[in-house]
Amino acid sequence: MNNKRLLVNIIWHMHQPFYWNEDRGHFVFPWVRTHLVKDYLFMPRLLSKFPGVKVTFNFSPVLLEQIGMYAEGKKDQVLELMEFEAQRLDESVKEAILKTFFLVASERVAQDLPRFVELRNKAKEGIDFSEQDFLDLQVLYQLLWFDPFIRKEYPQLSILYEKGRNYTEEDKGVILRVTEEYARKFALPYFELLDSNQIEISVSPFYHPILPLLYDSNLALETAPQIGLPAVSFTYPEDAFAQVRMAVDFCRLFWRREPSGMWPSEGAVSEKIIPIFSQNGIRWVATGEEILFFSLNEECRRNEAGVPIPPGKLYTPYLIGEKGQEVAIFFRDRLLSDLIGFEYHKMPYQRAVEDLISRLHRIKDALPGDREYVVSIILDGENAWEFYEQNGLPFLSLLYERLSSEEGLATVTPQEYLSRQTSLPRLKKLVSGSWIYGKLTTWIGHPEKNRAWEELAEVRSLFASKEVCARDKEKALRFIYRAEGSDWFWWLGEDNPSPQKADFLNQFHYLLNKAKELL
């Protein structure tokens, strides 16, 4: 009889960059709000129906900060465009609505709103919109995002879905009220799960920067020696430390608990920044599997069933750091995590769940029986579900059901796993890289990305050299920290094309300019 058990460490990462523009008085992108009503309450509420499943939710503090602003009544540009009375729209507002209100990542989100599809086709064909067309679009673009639970929970919202078209100005008020209420009660289901020890809350650096590149941008050469770097190096270890310290402090205040773990932004790590984690009380971090094998100077190979060869190395955390200041590192199974993130939505959810469970069993059967092994499945907790049927509800429900009852499999949080271990293997070195191919080239190396680093370095150097009052200096540094976020560099270059690329770059420049105004 096989008594082996494989532990599954699921980490859902939640993040959005700093979208608030105080000069305009609104968020320049709606994505904090859309994911709030689509994912950020949906995920814990769904998990609560499966008390036998444990997961970790990782939050960037900049996301939580902005959810709080929505709870206070702040709005984004899309909400403001919705509030314009359809009969009073001027041409500039009409143009902004038509440019913005059809931005969706997946056709799935509109599949139960045929009127939205009709209007999108009408816009593509260049047919003029009537007043009712604009009014319907103003409402429908907000209805796209509400998760399956909210749609049933609020009768007034359900009526809007059933209505489908011919909306009124009064209908917009329902969307505003539900959104603000959801923002106010956002944290409640997480606290309930924390109190029942079903989840762990971990944290990312405050404004989601790539820590190794803050420490020293030349660290990118470690795993990509061929790339070109910015003309000016960015070397501010103190900023890397501050982003971690601020995140830990924020987590302590918001969640009323000390965080023991951190998903460094984009899983970006370096041996140089390990002391920063340990000095701020972080006991574990996580990154991509490529980092492990680069650090071991070994090739990452898998057999035809997708099981790593040899299987044991990937499925245990390692210690790194000086004695007494060690940090445990969990390594993300790229294949399993990416199957959920990018592939399983393409097949029937029953088959997808069966495939994942079968893969976990194959891993378990291949592992030696000398220790308790753990598979780490780590991915964004919000971005994948718009590609899934019903926002991932059928897939996640069946997955959680299977993980609750499957013999030989059990879920675990990182802190719980570490509390049961008496010894862990040590890494002799840790290379600099991220979850994306084990490199940092998604954020540096392309001329556009390098130019952004040069602009950031210019303002950061100006800050270091200027004598200004303490209050202005603190505000300026906060804008610089926001501009250090990974997202601004992600969209530059050619690897992540987006119709909103120019808008992201504008927000990056806005943050830098606000810092310069204060110096």
CORHU-V354722 format. One record per helix or strand. SS is the DSSP state (helix for helix, strand for strand). FROM is the first residue (numbers start at 1). LEN is the number of residues. If there is no record, write none. Layout:
# CORHU-V354722
ss=(SS | SS)
from=(FROM | FROM)
len=(LEN | LEN)
This chain:
# CORHU-V354722
ss=(strand | strand | strand | helix | helix | strand | helix | strand | helix | helix | helix | helix | helix | helix | helix | helix | helix | helix | strand | strand | helix | helix | helix | strand | helix | strand | helix | strand | helix | strand | strand | strand | strand | helix | helix | strand | helix | helix | strand | helix | strand | strand | helix | helix | strand | helix | helix)
from=(6 | 20 | 26 | 31 | 42 | 55 | 61 | 76 | 77 | 86 | 91 | 107 | 114 | 131 | 148 | 155 | 171 | 188 | 199 | 209 | 211 | 217 | 237 | 261 | 265 | 269 | 271 | 284 | 289 | 301 | 308 | 318 | 327 | 334 | 349 | 374 | 385 | 389 | 409 | 414 | 425 | 433 | 447 | 470 | 485 | 486 | 501)
len=(9 | 2 | 2 | 10 | 6 | 6 | 11 | 1 | 7 | 3 | 10 | 4 | 11 | 13 | 6 | 9 | 14 | 8 | 6 | 1 | 5 | 6 | 19 | 3 | 3 | 1 | 9 | 5 | 7 | 2 | 2 | 3 | 6 | 13 | 18 | 7 | 3 | 17 | 3 | 6 | 2 | 1 | 19 | 14 | 1 | 5 | 17)
